[in-house]
Structure formats: structure tokens, C-alpha cells
Amino acid sequence: SYIEVDKSLERPAEINFLRANYERAKDIIGWTPSVDFRSLIKMMVSADLEDVGFHKADWS
């Protein structure tokens, strides 16, 4: 089995790939991230798990 994609149904401004770069913010306002990417992902997953009823003490 396979999936057919009807390209006529895609939105013209659809963005399939995003890549972040903080260099412009650094240049303009001197901002640099205070959380590294791996820590950010851990924070996001932890928050999502807590939202659905899992608490950090329940998983390792």
C-alpha cells in the first residue's frame, strides 16, 4: 500500500523544513540562547508527558 499526495491541495506557503539560527538576533540585540538544544528537547518532552499525566518520578 502507499499514500497518494494531491499537490493541488497543498498550501502555497507550506514550509516543510525549518532551521533555526540565532545569529541575526545576536547581531541586532546581542541575544544568545541560555538553553542548549538537547536540554530544550528534554524540557519540552517532560512538559508534554506531565500534560498527559506522567510525572518525572514515574519514568526514568
N, CA, C and O atoms as a MOPAC input file, in Angstrom:
PM7 MOZYME 1SCF
protein

 N      0.83900 1    -1.18500 1     0.00000 1
 C      0.00000 1     0.00000 1     0.00000 1
 C      0.88400 1     1.24900 1     0.00000 1
 O      2.05800 1     1.19100 1     0.36400 1
 N      0.32200 1     2.33600 1    -0.39900 1
 C      1.05600 1     3.58900 1    -0.47700 1
 C      0.10000 1     4.75900 1    -0.28700 1
 O     -1.12000 1     4.59500 1    -0.25900 1
 N      0.68000 1     5.92300 1    -0.15900 1
 C     -0.10900 1     7.14100 1     0.03300 1
 C      0.05300 1     8.01300 1    -1.20100 1
 O      1.17000 1     8.24300 1    -1.66400 1
 N     -1.06200 1     8.49700 1    -1.73200 1
 C     -1.02600 1     9.44300 1    -2.84200 1
 C     -1.15000 1    10.85300 1    -2.28400 1
 O     -1.97100 1    11.11100 1    -1.40400 1
 N     -0.34700 1    11.74600 1    -2.79000 1
 C     -0.38300 1    13.14000 1    -2.36000 1
 C     -0.90100 1    13.98000 1    -3.51300 1
 O     -0.35100 1    13.95600 1    -4.61400 1
 N     -1.96800 1    14.72700 1    -3.24400 1
 C     -2.52000 1    15.62900 1    -4.24100 1
 C     -1.89000 1    17.00000 1    -4.02900 1
 O     -2.28500 1    17.73700 1    -3.12500 1
 N     -0.91700 1    17.34000 1    -4.85700 1
 C     -0.17000 1    18.59900 1    -4.71500 1
 C     -1.07500 1    19.83200 1    -4.82900 1
 O     -0.73100 1    20.89500 1    -4.31300 1
 N     -2.21000 1    19.70200 1    -5.48800 1
 C     -3.11000 1    20.84800 1    -5.64200 1
 C     -3.75500 1    21.23900 1    -4.30800 1
 O     -4.29400 1    22.33900 1    -4.18300 1
 N     -3.70600 1    20.35500 1    -3.31900 1
 C     -4.30500 1    20.65300 1    -2.01700 1
 C     -3.30900 1    21.27000 1    -1.03200 1
 O     -3.69700 1    21.68500 1     0.05900 1
 N     -2.04000 1    21.33300 1    -1.40600 1
 C     -1.05000 1    21.93700 1    -0.53000 1
 C     -1.19200 1    23.45000 1    -0.53000 1
 O     -1.49600 1    24.06500 1    -1.55200 1
 N     -0.96800 1    24.03000 1     0.63100 1
 C     -0.99300 1    25.48400 1     0.72600 1
 C      0.28400 1    26.03600 1     0.10400 1
 O      1.35700 1    25.46500 1     0.29900 1
 N      0.19000 1    27.13400 1    -0.64000 1
 C      1.37600 1    27.65400 1    -1.32900 1
 C      2.49700 1    28.08400 1    -0.39000 1
 O      3.66700 1    28.03800 1    -0.76900 1
 N      2.16600 1    28.49200 1     0.80300 1
 C      3.19900 1    28.95700 1     1.73100 1
 C      3.64300 1    27.85700 1     2.69200 1
 O      4.29400 1    28.13900 1     3.69800 1
 N      3.29600 1    26.61000 1     2.38900 1
 C      3.64900 1    25.48800 1     3.26400 1
 C      5.17300 1    25.35500 1     3.35900 1
 O      5.86500 1    25.29600 1     2.34300 1
 N      5.67900 1    25.31000 1     4.58200 1
 C      7.11300 1    25.16800 1     4.80800 1
 C      7.35200 1    23.77000 1     5.37000 1
 O      6.86700 1    23.43400 1     6.45000 1
 N      8.09700 1    22.96800 1     4.63200 1
 C      8.33600 1    21.59600 1     5.05400 1
 C      9.57200 1    21.44300 1     5.92200 1
 O      9.72000 1    20.43000 1     6.60600 1
 N     10.45800 1    22.42300 1     5.91000 1
 C     11.70200 1    22.31400 1     6.65900 1
 C     12.05000 1    23.66600 1     7.25100 1
 O     12.10500 1    24.66800 1     6.53800 1
 N     12.28200 1    23.69200 1     8.54200 1
 C     12.69300 1    24.92100 1     9.20800 1
 C     14.02500 1    24.68500 1     9.90900 1
 O     14.26200 1    23.61100 1    10.46200 1
 N     14.87400 1    25.67300 1     9.88300 1
 C     16.15500 1    25.56400 1    10.56200 1
 C     16.41800 1    26.87500 1    11.28100 1
 O     16.41400 1    27.94100 1    10.66600 1
 N     16.64400 1    26.79300 1    12.57200 1
 C     16.83700 1    27.99600 1    13.36900 1
 C     18.30100 1    28.44100 1    13.35800 1
 O     19.21900 1    27.62400 1    13.28300 1
 N     18.48700 1    29.74700 1    13.43400 1
 C     19.81600 1    30.32600 1    13.52500 1
 C     19.66800 1    31.62800 1    14.31200 1
 O     18.94300 1    32.53200 1    13.89800 1
 N     20.34800 1    31.71400 1    15.42800 1
 C     20.19300 1    32.89300 1    16.28500 1
 C     21.17100 1    34.01900 1    15.94400 1
 O     21.20800 1    35.02500 1    16.65200 1
 N     21.95800 1    33.87600 1    14.88600 1
 C     22.97400 1    34.87600 1    14.55800 1
 C     22.39400 1    36.27800 1    14.34800 1
 O     23.00400 1    37.26100 1    14.76800 1
 N     21.24200 1    36.38400 1    13.71500 1
 C     20.65700 1    37.71200 1    13.46300 1
 C     20.25400 1    38.37300 1    14.78700 1
 O     20.50500 1    39.56100 1    14.99200 1
 N     19.63300 1    37.60400 1    15.67800 1
 C     19.26400 1    38.15400 1    16.98400 1
 C     20.51900 1    38.55000 1    17.75700 1
 O     20.53600 1    39.56300 1    18.45600 1
 N     21.55800 1    37.74500 1    17.62400 1
 C     22.82400 1    38.06000 1    18.29300 1
 C     23.40500 1    39.36100 1    17.75500 1
 O     23.85700 1    40.20800 1    18.52600 1
 N     23.39300 1    39.52200 1    16.42800 1
 C     23.94300 1    40.72700 1    15.80000 1
 C     23.14200 1    41.97300 1    16.13700 1
 O     23.72100 1    43.03000 1    16.38700 1
 N     21.81000 1    41.86400 1    16.14700 1
 C     20.96200 1    43.04300 1    16.31900 1
 C     20.79900 1    43.43200 1    17.78500 1
 O     20.93900 1    44.60500 1    18.13300 1
 N     20.50200 1    42.45700 1    18.64900 1
 C     20.22000 1    42.80200 1    20.05600 1
 C     21.15900 1    42.13100 1    21.05300 1
 O     20.98600 1    42.27100 1    22.26400 1
 N     22.15400 1    41.40100 1    20.54400 1
 C     23.13400 1    40.77300 1    21.43800 1
 C     22.62000 1    39.55300 1    22.17200 1
 O     23.19800 1    39.15300 1    23.18300 1
 N     21.53900 1    38.94800 1    21.68000 1
 C     20.93200 1    37.80000 1    22.35400 1
 C     21.64800 1    36.51300 1    21.99500 1
 O     22.00800 1    36.29300 1    20.83900 1
 N     21.85300 1    35.66200 1    22.99400 1
 C     22.34700 1    34.30200 1    22.76000 1
 C     21.47900 1    33.35700 1    23.58300 1
 O     20.98400 1    33.74400 1    24.64200 1
 N     21.28800 1    32.13900 1    23.12000 1
 C     20.43700 1    31.19500 1    23.84800 1
 C     21.04900 1    30.82400 1    25.19700 1
 O     22.26700 1    30.69800 1    25.32400 1
 N     20.19200 1    30.65200 1    26.20000 1
 C     20.66500 1    30.26500 1    27.53000 1
 C     20.44600 1    28.77800 1    27.79000 1
 O     20.88800 1    28.25300 1    28.81200 1
 N     19.76400 1    28.09500 1    26.86500 1
 C     19.48900 1    26.66400 1    26.99700 1
 C     19.98400 1    25.98600 1    25.71700 1
 O     19.64800 1    26.41500 1    24.61300 1
 N     20.78600 1    24.92500 1    25.86800 1
 C     21.25100 1    24.21900 1    24.67800 1
 C     20.12100 1    23.36300 1    24.11200 1
 O     19.13300 1    23.09700 1    24.79600 1
 N     20.27000 1    22.93600 1    22.86600 1
 C     19.20500 1    22.24100 1    22.14500 1
 C     18.76300 1    20.96200 1    22.85700 1
 O     17.56500 1    20.71800 1    23.00000 1
 N     19.71200 1    20.15000 1    23.30100 1
 C     19.37000 1    18.88700 1    23.96100 1
 C     18.54900 1    19.14300 1    25.23200 1
 O     17.58300 1    18.42700 1    25.49600 1
 N     18.92400 1    20.14900 1    26.01100 1
 C     18.17000 1    20.48100 1    27.22300 1
 C     16.77800 1    20.98900 1    26.88500 1
 O     15.81500 1    20.68000 1    27.58700 1
 N     16.66500 1    21.76500 1    25.81400 1
 C     15.36300 1    22.26400 1    25.37700 1
 C     14.43200 1    21.10600 1    25.03400 1
 O     13.26700 1    21.10700 1    25.43200 1
 N     14.93700 1    20.11900 1    24.29900 1
 C     14.11800 1    18.96000 1    23.93000 1
 C     13.67600 1    18.21000 1    25.18800 1
 O     12.51800 1    17.80500 1    25.28600 1
 N     14.57700 1    18.02100 1    26.14400 1
 C     14.22200 1    17.34000 1    27.39200 1
 C     13.12000 1    18.09700 1    28.12900 1
 O     12.18400 1    17.49200 1    28.65100 1
 N     13.23900 1    19.42400 1    28.16700 1
 C     12.22500 1    20.24400 1    28.83900 1
 C     10.86600 1    20.10800 1    28.14700 1
 O      9.83700 1    19.99000 1    28.81100 1
 N     10.86800 1    20.12600 1    26.81000 1
 C      9.61700 1    20.04900 1    26.05000 1
 C      8.95200 1    18.68400 1    26.21700 1
 O      7.73900 1    18.60400 1    26.41200 1
 N      9.74200 1    17.61000 1    26.14200 1
 C      9.18900 1    16.26600 1    26.30400 1
 C      8.66300 1    16.08000 1    27.72600 1
 O      7.59300 1    15.50500 1    27.92400 1
 N      9.40100 1    16.55800 1    28.69500 1
 C      8.97200 1    16.45300 1    30.09000 1
 C      7.63800 1    17.17600 1    30.30700 1
 O      6.74400 1    16.65200 1    30.97200 1
 N      7.51100 1    18.37500 1    29.74500 1
 C      6.26500 1    19.14100 1    29.88600 1
 C      5.10200 1    18.41500 1    29.21100 1
 O      3.99900 1    18.35900 1    29.75700 1
 N      5.35200 1    17.85800 1    28.02000 1
 C      4.29400 1    17.12300 1    27.31900 1
 C      3.86500 1    15.88800 1    28.10500 1
 O      2.67300 1    15.60000 1    28.20300 1
 N      4.83000 1    15.15700 1    28.66600 1
 C      4.49900 1    13.97100 1    29.45100 1
 C      3.68800 1    14.33700 1    30.69300 1
 O      2.73400 1    13.64300 1    31.04500 1
 N      4.06900 1    15.42200 1    31.34900 1
 C      3.30800 1    15.86400 1    32.52100 1
 C      1.89600 1    16.29100 1    32.13400 1
 O      0.95100 1    16.07700 1    32.89300 1
 N      1.75000 1    16.89500 1    30.95200 1
 C      0.42200 1    17.29900 1    30.47800 1
 C     -0.52400 1    16.11600 1    30.31800 1
 O     -1.73400 1    16.25800 1    30.49600 1
 N      0.02100 1    14.94700 1    29.98300 1
 C     -0.82500 1    13.76600 1    29.79300 1
 C     -0.82600 1    12.84800 1    31.01500 1
 O     -1.28600 1    11.70800 1    30.94000 1
 N     -0.30900 1    13.34900 1    32.13900 1
 C     -0.43300 1    12.60700 1    33.38800 1
 C      0.79000 1    11.84800 1    33.85800 1
 O      0.74800 1    11.22900 1    34.92100 1
 N      1.87800 1    11.87200 1    33.10600 1
 C      3.11500 1    11.24300 1    33.56800 1
 C      3.92300 1    12.27600 1    34.32400 1
 O      3.98900 1    13.43700 1    33.92100 1
 N      4.52500 1    11.86600 1    35.39900 1
 C      5.38100 1    12.75600 1    36.17400 1
 C      6.78700 1    12.21200 1    36.16400 1
 O      6.98100 1    11.00000 1    36.06900 1
 N      7.76700 1    13.07700 1    36.25900 1
 C      9.16200 1    12.68200 1    36.14100 1
 C      9.50300 1    11.52200 1    37.06600 1
 O     10.30500 1    10.66400 1    36.69900 1
 N      8.92400 1    11.47700 1    38.24000 1
 C      9.19900 1    10.39100 1    39.17700 1
 C      8.67600 1     9.04800 1    38.65400 1
 O      9.13400 1     7.99600 1    39.09800 1
 N      7.71500 1     9.07400 1    37.70900 1
 C      7.11600 1     7.84900 1    37.18000 1
 C      7.92600 1     7.21500 1    36.05500 1
 O      7.68900 1     6.05800 1    35.70800 1
 N      8.88200 1     7.95000 1    35.47500 1
 C      9.65700 1     7.40400 1    34.36500 1
 C     11.13100 1     7.71200 1    34.55900 1
 O     11.49600 1     8.66400 1    35.24900 1
 N     11.95400 1     6.91300 1    33.95500 1
 C     13.39800 1     7.12800 1    34.12700 1
 C     14.09200 1     7.27900 1    32.80400 1
 O     15.30800 1     7.46600 1    32.76300 1

